[in-house]
Amino acid sequence: RRYFGTQVEIETSPGQSGFIYGEGLNTGWVSKEPDEGASHKYVKNDDWNEFHIIAKGDTITTFINGNQVTKLKLPRNVYRESPSGSIGLQVHGIKAGTGPYEVRWRNIKIKEL
């Protein structure tokens, strides 16, 4: 089944983890499209990382290891498309020779606001 909604990017550093993409919404990036200048090093490669995502009403705020990456008020059409729903964990294909090849999640907590 295809996921439709906002997704928070997760990738190695330096990168664009924490930015928000409209998966299956035909919007592309919902947050300002990250460019090379938007890369950051908040992700600790080869270590555990803490992502804190607050989705309250039409606003999504993301933090990585205590650093705020984005605070975004969703465009009305995007919020109307998916005001509530599922949480998905996804790994895109990992190109041979680029590893790491293992992704793990732990201590996932959901709190209703």
Secondary structure, 3 states (H helix, E strand, C coil): CCCCEEEECCCCCCECCCCEEEECCCCEECCCCCCHHHCECCCCCCCCCCEEEEEECCEEEEEECCEEEEEEECCHHHHHHCCCCCCCCCCCCCCCCCCCCCCCCCCCCCCCC
